[in-house]
Amino acid sequence: MSDELIRRNPCQVKGAGSVHTPERPTVTVKEVYALAETVQPRYRALVLMAGFLGLRWGELIGLHRRDVDLEHRTVRVRRAVAALSNGQREIKAPKSAAGKRTVSIPGVILPDLQEHLKRFVEAGAMGVSSSGPRGRPRAATPSTCSGTRRAVRPGSRGCTFMTFGTRGTRSPRQQVPAQGS
């Protein structure tokens, strides 16, 4: 057709050019806080930043102390950590050029971030903001459990959120009872 050898394309499939993706469910503020209450205190800030700032796992574990500016209430996303097939971690730029960005911190989570920086982040500008319980860097991929989603959406199956576990260590999996139980 583009070479003008035929008048119309005989290979037309009805509806083939359109993709219908269902709307992805999002969590409510109440559900983000419910999840933040179920994880160990050192991971609370990660849950809140994922929920309120929309940061991906790799971006969260790629943050350093210098990326979090509490005075101006911003987080600069400049790198992400990815898991390679050989089990190694790769520190790289975010997925797209738009991934390098500055995100505003809502005032409601500012006290949680202040506490997190004080208690759990290594000293100095390069301090990793998401080290594990033993001071090791966070795993490049999140651990999952079936109990976490039920903590957010009682009665549901599977897992939407991660428990932020570290490879080689076991973290307690906490569940909150379903509402009304």
Secondary structure, 3 states (H helix, E strand, C coil): CCCCCCCCCCCCCCCCCCCCCCCCCCCCHHHHHHHHHHCCHHHHHHHHHHHHHCCCHHHHHCCEHHHEECCCCEEEECCEEEECCCCCEEEECCCCHHHCEEEECCHHHHHHHHHHHHHHCCCCCCCECCCCCCCCCCCCCCCCCHHHHHHHCCCCCCCCCCCCCCCCCCCCCCCCCCCCC
